Amino acid sequence: MTRLQWTVIMIAVLSVLVLYFGFDTKSSKEKGDLAQIEKSGISLDIIPLIESAKQALNSADLNEINALEHRVQTLQGEEEIAGLKELSGKWYRLNAPHIAGHYAEAVAEKTNSAEAWSIAATTYLAGVGQQDRTVSDWCLNQAIQSFENAISIDPGNTQYRVNLALLYAEKPPQDNPMKGVQMLLALNEKYPDDVLVLNALARLAVKTGQWDRAKARLEKSASLQEDNASTICLLADVYQQLDDVRAQAMKDKCEFLTSKR
């Protein structure tokens, strides 16, 4: 899988988080199970899952997977890493993000780069919410660990910290349901002019109906980066909700910026 394809995966997954994070809706039992997972960790043998998934593949896909596996087993260095990336990409396209995450994590372990760990995290995120509860919880646990690894390698990159905060906002720990919000507020205090942090807090404000607070944060964000499409498009929605006369102009600017992507 090319660097561009990996970036597309990361952006797609993060877009889902940014658009839909909000209040926790888990039952008491589910929260208890999640708390236990976070406390003790969860292990899962991925090999039987890979073999099981292979049985559902058509001959062309199975042959491609087997060829890639053979390539990974026989090569070393950059060629082995390239093969692992291709395996991850192939399984992702086959709608098996938990397996794709496994191979993305293997890349991260070999390269030990913050970007690779972040890609592993966002790939695992696509597996959260699968019907198999054990697999879903394992993906959540691996995503958290992978984001933490990215942060430990590159602590100054707010992108990784925001992503982890959004994850906790979507899947809050039972013993600290405000953890994600607290992380974002702490980031905002440390980096008051970081557009990514401001936008994340604004989206949370929108989710909770705090329109004026969202407006203030987005207007500050727009003053810092006037052509940030994410800021402008969200601000257009906020203006519309508040019946602000600038709503249509902001919507037009949003459409212009997104058409340039």
C-alpha positions in Angstrom: 0.0 0.0 0.0 1.4 3.4 -1.0 2.1 6.2 1.5 -0.9 8.1 -0.1 -3.2 5.2 0.5 -2.1 4.9 4.1 -2.7 8.6 4.5 -6.2 8.2 3.0 -7.0 5.5 5.5 -5.8 7.6 8.4 -7.9 10.6 7.3 -11.0 8.5 6.7 -10.9 6.9 10.1 -10.2 10.2 11.8 -13.0 11.9 10.0 -15.4 9.3 11.4 -14.1 10.0 14.9 -14.3 13.7 14.6 -17.8 13.7 13.2 -19.4 11.3 15.5 -17.7 11.3 18.9 -19.9 12.2 21.8 -21.6 10.8 24.9 -21.0 7.2 25.9 -24.0 4.9 25.3 -22.6 1.6 26.6 -24.6 -0.4 29.1 -23.3 -0.8 32.7 -22.0 -4.3 31.9 -20.3 -3.1 28.7 -18.6 -0.2 30.7 -17.5 -2.7 33.3 -16.0 -5.0 30.6 -14.3 -2.0 29.0 -12.8 -0.9 32.3 -11.4 -4.3 32.9 -9.9 -4.4 29.4 -8.2 -1.0 30.0 -7.0 -2.1 33.4 -5.5 -5.5 32.5 -5.1 -5.4 28.7 -6.5 -8.0 26.4 -4.6 -10.6 24.3 -5.8 -12.2 21.2 -4.2 -14.8 18.9 -4.6 -13.2 15.4 -3.4 -16.3 13.5 -6.6 -18.3 13.8 -8.6 -15.2 12.7 -6.4 -14.8 9.7 -6.8 -18.5 8.7 -10.6 -18.2 9.3 -10.8 -15.1 7.1 -8.9 -16.8 4.3 -11.6 -19.5 4.1 -14.1 -16.8 3.0 -11.9 -15.4 0.2 -12.2 -16.1 -3.5 -9.3 -17.8 -5.2 -7.8 -14.6 -6.6 -7.7 -12.8 -3.3 -6.5 -15.9 -1.5 -3.6 -16.3 -4.0 -2.7 -12.7 -3.6 -2.7 -12.9 0.2 -0.6 -16.1 0.1 1.9 -14.6 -2.3 2.3 -11.5 0.0 2.8 -13.7 3.0 5.5 -15.7 1.3 7.1 -12.4 0.2 7.2 -11.2 3.8 8.6 -14.5 5.1 11.4 -14.5 2.6 12.5 -10.9 2.4 14.2 -8.5 4.9 14.6 -4.8 5.5 12.7 -2.4 3.3 11.3 -5.1 1.1 9.8 -6.9 4.0 8.3 -3.7 5.3 6.8 -3.0 1.9 5.3 -6.4 1.9 3.8 -5.9 5.3 2.2 -2.6 4.1 0.8 -4.4 1.1 -0.7 -7.1 3.4 -2.2 -4.5 5.6 -3.7 -2.6 2.7 -5.1 -5.8 1.1 -6.8 -6.9 4.3 -8.2 -3.4 4.8 -9.8 -3.5 1.3 -11.1 -7.0 2.2 -13.0 -5.4 5.2 -10.8 -7.0 7.8 -9.4 -4.0 9.7 -8.4 -6.1 12.7 -6.0 -8.1 10.4 -4.9 -5.0 8.6 -4.1 -3.4 12.0 -2.0 -6.4 12.9 0.2 -6.0 9.9 0.3 -2.2 10.3 1.5 -2.7 13.8 4.2 -5.1 12.5 5.4 -2.2 10.3 5.4 0.1 13.3 7.4 -2.3 15.4 10.0 -2.6 12.7 10.3 1.1 11.8 9.5 2.5 15.3 8.3 5.7 13.8 5.5 7.9 15.2 3.7 8.0 11.9 3.7 4.2 11.5 2.3 3.8 15.1 -0.4 6.4 14.3 -1.3 4.5 11.1 -1.6 1.3 13.1 -3.8 3.0 15.6 -6.2 4.5 13.0 -6.3 1.1 11.2 -7.3 -0.7 14.4 -9.9 2.0 15.0 -11.8 0.8 11.9 -12.2 -2.6 13.7 -13.8 -1.2 16.8 -17.5 -2.0 16.8 -17.3 -5.3 15.0 -19.9 -7.9 15.9 -17.3 -10.1 17.7 -17.0 -8.3 21.0 -13.6 -9.7 21.8 -12.1 -8.6 18.5 -13.7 -5.2 18.8 -12.3 -4.6 22.3 -8.9 -5.9 21.2 -8.9 -3.4 18.4 -9.7 -0.6 20.8 -7.0 -1.7 23.2 -4.4 -1.9 20.3 -5.5 1.5 19.0 -4.9 3.1 22.4 -1.5 1.5 22.8 -0.5 2.4 19.3 -1.4 6.1 19.8 0.5 6.1 23.1 3.5 4.7 21.3 3.3 7.5 18.6 3.1 10.1 21.4 6.1 8.7 23.2 8.2 8.9 20.1 7.0 12.4 19.0 5.5 14.1 22.1 5.4 17.5 20.4 3.0 16.4 17.7 -0.5 17.5 18.8 -2.2 15.4 16.1 -1.5 12.2 17.9 -2.6 13.6 21.2 -5.8 14.9 19.7 -6.6 11.6 18.1 -6.1 9.8 21.4 -8.3 12.3 23.2 -11.0 11.9 20.5 -10.8 8.1 21.0 -11.3 8.5 24.7 -14.2 10.9 24.0 -15.8 8.2 21.9 -14.9 5.3 24.2 -14.6 6.9 27.7 -13.1 4.8 30.5 -15.6 3.9 33.2 -13.5 5.4 36.0 -12.9 8.7 34.1 -15.7 9.4 31.6 -14.4 12.9 31.0 -10.9 11.8 30.1 -11.1 12.7 26.5 -12.5 16.2 27.2 -9.9 16.8 29.9 -7.1 15.8 27.5 -8.4 18.3 24.9 -8.7 21.1 27.5 -5.2 20.4 28.7 -3.9 20.6 25.1 -5.8 23.8 24.6 -4.2 25.3 27.7 -0.7 24.3 26.5 -1.3 25.1 22.8 -4.0 27.9 22.8 -3.4 28.6 19.1 -3.4 25.1 17.8 -6.2 24.9 15.1 -6.5 21.1 15.4 -7.2 21.3 19.1 -9.6 24.3 18.8 -11.6 22.4 16.1 -11.8 19.3 18.2 -13.1 21.2 21.1 -15.6 23.1 18.9 -17.0 19.8 17.5 -17.4 18.6 21.1 -19.3 21.8 21.9 -21.5 21.3 18.8 -22.2 17.7 19.9 -23.4 19.0 23.3 -25.4 21.9 21.9 -23.0 24.6 23.2 -23.3 26.7 20.0 -21.8 30.0 21.3 -18.8 28.2 22.7 -18.3 26.4 19.4 -18.6 29.7 17.5 -15.9 31.4 19.7 -13.5 28.5 19.2 -14.1 28.3 15.5 -13.8 32.0 14.9 -10.4 32.0 16.7 -9.4 29.0 14.6 -10.5 30.8 11.4 -8.4 33.8 12.4 -5.4 31.6 12.7 -6.0 29.7 9.4 -8.5 31.4 7.3 -8.5 28.8 4.6 -8.8 25.7 6.8 -11.7 23.8 5.2 -12.6 21.9 8.3 -12.9 25.1 10.3 -14.8 27.0 7.7 -17.4 24.2 7.0 -18.1 23.6 10.7 -18.4 27.4 11.3 -20.9 27.6 8.5 -23.0 25.0 10.3 -22.7 26.8 13.6 -23.6 30.2 12.0 -26.7 28.5 10.4 -27.8 27.1 13.8 -27.4 30.6 15.4 -29.1 32.4 12.5 -26.0 34.4 11.9 -26.2 36.6 8.8 -22.7 35.3 7.8 -24.0 31.7 7.4 -24.5 31.7 3.6 -21.1 33.4 2.9 -19.4 30.9 5.1 -21.2 28.0 3.4 -20.1 29.3 0.0 -16.5 29.5 1.2 -16.8 26.0 2.5 -17.9 24.7 -0.8 -15.1 26.5 -2.6 -12.4 25.2 -0.3 -13.7 21.6 -0.4 -13.9 21.7 -4.2 -10.1 22.4 -4.3 -9.2 19.2 -2.5 
